């Protein structure tokens, strides 16, 4: 999509999935939700598959990651033990180990 282009319709999305950047995919899905559009499950399955295929190239910015960590910390006590361990593992994979996280999380298990 070029700047100023309109988001694709749910019917158009499967044909252009591979050409969309992760941001464009997110924008398309967001625009559907904002307009109250519920794409068919096969379209959402195709979008999910495309997102998963692009996930290995995802490199969050420091600002994004810091915002994610703050949001996760604010909701820490709502997470299940599995969700907490997944967050700790993900942060470790991103080089964001924190003894504080491990202590707080294990005290909640």
Secondary structure as UniProt FT lines:
FT   TURN            3..4
FT   HELIX           10..16
FT   HELIX           17..19
FT   HELIX           22..34
FT   TURN            35..36
FT   HELIX           41..55
FT   TURN            56..57
FT   HELIX           62..74
FT   HELIX           76..78
FT   HELIX           81..93
FT   TURN            94..95
FT   HELIX           99..108
//
